[in-house]
Structure formats: C-alpha cells, structure tokens
Amino acid sequence: MEVYSKVQKRADIMARHRVDATVRPRPLAFQSERTCQPAPGAWEVSVVFSDAQRTRACAMRLQAHRGRWRVVAMELG
C-alpha cells in the first residue's frame, strides 16, 4: 500500500498544478535503464527519463508474488 499511496500523492500534486485539464502529457525520452537481481524473485530497476522541460528518475523494487510481479518500493525524483 505504501507504493500505491505514493503514486496517488503524486497524481494529486500533478492535478493541483495542472492549469488546463485538456493539456496532454508530453512524450518521454528514456536516457538510461538499469536492472539488477539482488535475490531470487526480486529485481531492482532504475530509469532516467525526460520530456521537453525536465529530467527525472524513478527507482523500483519488484518482487515475485503468486505468479505476478509486485512493486514493493518506489521512489520518483
């Protein structure tokens, strides 16, 4: 639930700063992606991406759970 609440908080912030609700998101360009497997059934992923105005990074830890991948930690900067 921690990851869900972080995503929801980010969506709320974006909605408050949106001036015009009809504005479409800008296309993203991905600069780099990195992955590592620190343990069986777990992956850590980092991505750096940008749009026309800024560059951001996202890091996630995914774990196998009941035949699916679950994001158990996420940071967006």
Residue pairs with C-beta under 8 A, 6 or more apart in sequence:
2 73
3 71
3 72
3 73
3 74
6 74
6 76
7 74
10 76
25 51
26 51
26 52
26 53
27 51
28 49
28 50
28 51
29 49
29 50
29 51
30 47
30 48
30 49
31 48
31 49
31 50
31 55
32 46
32 47
32 48
33 45
33 46
33 47
33 48
34 45
34 46
34 47
35 43
35 44
35 45
35 46
36 43
36 44
37 43
37 44
38 44
41 63
41 64
42 61
42 62
42 63
42 64
43 61
43 62
43 63
43 69
44 59
44 60
44 61
44 62
45 59
45 60
45 61
45 62
46 57
46 58
46 59
46 60
47 57
47 58
47 59
48 55
48 56
48 57
49 55
49 56
49 57
49 58
50 56
56 76
56 77
57 76
57 77
58 74
58 75
58 76
58 77
59 73
59 74
59 75
60 71
60 73
60 74
60 75
61 71
61 72
61 73
61 74
62 69
62 70
62 71
62 72
63 69
63 70
63 72
64 70
